[in-house]
Structures are given as C-alpha cells and as structure tokens.
Amino acid sequence: LIQNIETSCGCLSASYDKKPIPPGGEGSIEVQFDSKGQYGKQYKIITIFANIPEKVTEIKVLANINY
C-alpha cells in the first residue's frame, strides 16, 4: 500500500492509484515535470512511503533543459 508520495520541488508532481497492490502485483506512478523557469541540469527526487520492509523508496529524475 502506497501511503504517501513527496516530491523534492513544486515543479514535480506524482499521482498514483490509491488501491492496495497485492504481494507480487504491479502498480504505476505517473510523474510530471514542469520545466518552466528551469535551465541546465536538473536533479529531482520522488520519495515513496509504503508498507514494505524498506518503508521508503526514492525515484531520481534527471533532466537537462536547453532553450
């Protein structure tokens, strides 16, 4: 069960299905990045809090914004 998702900045958003995922099952997280006002190399983190042994999982998002 995903309990919460936090992002490292307001330019990053994540949404997920609130239904429990059975052991061995799969789920998905949709991530959107708003690059407005961003330039150059960007490093963002999505932190997932769930009822798994690790308790916290991080997804790292890397982008290089050129205008």
C-alpha positions in Angstrom: 0.0 0.0 0.0 1.5 3.4 -1.0 0.8 5.6 1.9 2.2 8.9 0.6 4.4 10.4 -2.2 6.5 13.5 -1.7 8.4 15.4 -4.4 11.6 17.5 -3.9 10.1 20.6 -5.6 6.9 22.2 -6.8 7.9 21.6 -10.4 7.4 17.9 -10.0 4.1 16.1 -9.3 3.3 12.4 -8.9 -0.1 10.6 -8.9 -0.8 7.0 -8.1 -3.7 4.6 -7.7 -4.8 4.5 -4.1 -5.9 0.9 -4.2 -3.7 -1.7 -2.4 -1.2 -3.6 -4.6 -1.1 -7.3 -3.7 2.2 -9.0 -3.0 3.9 -9.7 -6.3 1.4 -7.3 -8.0 2.2 -4.2 -10.0 1.1 -0.6 -9.8 2.1 2.6 -11.5 3.1 6.1 -10.6 2.6 8.9 -13.1 5.2 11.7 -12.8 5.0 15.1 -14.4 7.8 17.7 -14.6 7.2 21.3 -15.4 10.4 22.8 -16.8 9.1 26.4 -16.9 11.8 28.5 -15.3 14.3 25.7 -15.2 17.6 25.6 -17.1 20.5 23.3 -17.3 20.9 20.0 -15.4 18.0 19.2 -13.0 18.1 16.6 -10.3 14.8 15.9 -8.6 13.7 13.2 -6.2 10.3 11.5 -5.6 10.0 9.8 -2.2 7.5 6.9 -1.9 6.3 5.9 1.6 4.7 2.4 1.6 4.1 -0.6 3.9 7.1 -2.6 2.6 10.2 -3.7 4.5 12.2 -0.7 3.2 9.4 1.7 4.2 10.8 4.5 1.9 11.8 4.2 -1.7 13.3 7.1 -3.9 13.0 7.7 -7.6 15.6 10.0 -9.1 14.7 12.2 -12.1 17.5 13.7 -14.1 16.9 16.2 -16.9 19.0 18.6 -19.0 16.9 21.6 -20.0 18.1 23.6 -23.0 16.3 26.6 -24.6 
